[in-house]
Structures are given as structure tokens and as C-alpha cells.
């Protein structure tokens, strides 16, 4: 189970951008790298082409190693390591500090049931007719 995922808020713990926070834009698992929004921004010199008719210099975010970031919990305002555990019969990610599940649904949304769609909706048994 991946500990840090696309869309998570992370904080950089090592390197030139130490202390910066940003969302994970992309994961590169075969190289153990993560692309984080606003982190490791470098100048790229672009040659004139059909794709970039103007050419020139543009700023791009480059990936950093996943060991240099740590999950940041917005609710508690702290960074924490992640573990896994079973909550309500589902395997989920859990903060090592505090033990709360990551992305826990609010109490109001927890009571809602999902509507069955596709093949499952068609397989529901029909209500018995009373004569």
C-alpha cells in the first residue's frame, strides 16, 4: 500500500526547499520520485519549435525523491509518518501521530449509502407482490 499518494499535502523535510508544503501532482514509482506543486522549481531553456513558437525560459517543477517529503495533516497542523490499519472493516492509511485515519469522512457523510449502479443495480431482487 502506497503511503503517500497523488493529491496528498506533503512537507519537504530535506533539501533546498525544506519547510515548503504542496500537493503531490504526480508519482513516479519506478524512480521513487514525487512531483510536488511549487517545490524544486527550475528554469528550463526551450528552443523555438511548433510546440513553443516563442522559445525562451520557462519555470518547471522537477521531481524530488520520496524520502525527502513527509505527509502533512491539515486538521492537526502537524506532519506525521503514515501506517496502515483496519477501520470499520476497510484497510486505510493511519497517522502514526495520534492514530487518526487519513481523509476521514465527516460524520454527516458517513451515514450516506452509495447507490448501486451498472450490473449491481440490475441484480437487485424485485419486491414480492401481495395478492
C-alpha positions in Angstrom: 0.0 0.0 0.0 1.4 3.4 -1.0 1.9 5.7 1.9 1.9 9.0 0.0 -0.5 9.3 -2.9 -1.3 11.8 -5.6 -3.3 14.7 -4.1 -1.8 14.4 -0.6 -0.4 17.5 1.1 3.2 17.0 1.9 6.0 19.0 3.6 9.6 18.9 2.3 11.9 17.7 5.1 15.3 17.8 3.3 17.0 19.8 0.5 16.9 23.4 -0.8 13.1 23.6 -0.4 13.0 22.4 3.2 9.8 23.5 5.0 7.7 24.1 1.9 4.3 22.5 1.6 2.5 21.4 -1.5 0.1 18.9 -3.1 1.5 15.8 -4.8 0.9 16.3 -8.6 2.4 13.0 -9.9 4.0 9.9 -8.6 6.9 8.2 -10.4 7.1 4.8 -8.6 9.8 3.2 -10.6 12.3 6.0 -9.7 10.9 6.6 -6.2 10.2 10.2 -7.1 7.3 12.6 -6.4 6.3 15.8 -8.3 5.2 18.4 -5.7 3.4 21.6 -6.5 5.7 24.7 -6.1 8.7 22.6 -4.9 12.0 22.2 -6.8 11.2 24.8 -9.4 13.9 25.2 -12.0 14.4 27.2 -15.2 14.0 25.2 -18.5 15.5 26.7 -21.6 13.2 26.0 -24.5 14.3 26.0 -28.2 11.8 27.5 -30.7 9.5 24.8 -32.0 5.9 24.3 -33.1 5.0 23.5 -29.5 6.8 26.6 -28.2 6.9 29.1 -31.0 8.3 31.8 -28.8 11.0 29.7 -27.2 12.8 31.2 -24.1 12.9 30.3 -20.5 10.1 28.7 -18.5 9.9 27.6 -14.9 9.1 23.9 -14.3 8.7 21.8 -11.2 11.0 18.8 -11.2 10.5 15.6 -9.2 12.2 15.1 -5.8 12.9 11.8 -4.0 10.0 10.5 -1.9 12.3 10.2 1.2 12.6 14.0 1.2 8.9 14.6 1.9 6.6 13.8 4.8 2.8 13.7 4.9 1.2 16.9 6.3 -2.1 16.7 8.2 -4.1 19.9 7.7 -6.6 19.0 10.5 -3.9 18.8 13.2 -1.4 21.1 11.6 1.5 18.5 12.0 3.5 16.3 9.8 3.4 12.6 10.5 4.5 9.2 9.2 1.8 7.0 7.8 0.9 3.5 8.7 -2.0 1.2 7.7 -4.7 -0.3 9.7 -8.3 -1.6 9.6 -11.1 0.9 10.3 -14.7 -0.2 10.0 -13.6 -3.3 8.1 -11.6 -1.4 5.5 -7.8 -1.2 5.2 -6.9 2.5 5.4 -3.9 4.8 6.0 -3.5 6.0 9.6 -1.4 8.8 11.1 1.4 7.5 13.3 1.0 10.6 15.5 -2.5 10.4 17.0 -3.7 7.3 15.1 -6.4 9.0 13.2 -7.3 7.8 9.7 -6.2 9.9 6.8 -9.1 11.6 5.0 -11.7 10.5 7.5 -15.1 11.4 6.2 -17.2 13.9 8.3 -19.9 12.4 10.5 -22.7 13.7 8.2 -21.3 12.0 5.1 -20.6 8.7 6.9 -24.3 7.9 7.2 -25.0 8.2 3.5 -25.2 5.0 1.5 -23.9 4.6 -2.1 -26.3 4.0 -4.8 -25.7 0.8 -6.8 -25.1 1.4 -10.4 -24.5 -0.7 -13.5 -24.8 -4.5 -13.2 -25.3 -4.5 -9.5 -28.4 -2.3 -9.8 -30.0 -4.7 -12.2 -29.4 -7.7 -10.0 -31.4 -6.3 -7.0 -34.3 -8.7 -6.2 -37.8 -7.3 -7.1 -40.2 -6.6 -4.3 -42.7 -9.5 -3.7 -46.2 -8.7 -4.8 -49.0 -9.3 -2.3 -52.3 -10.7 -3.6 
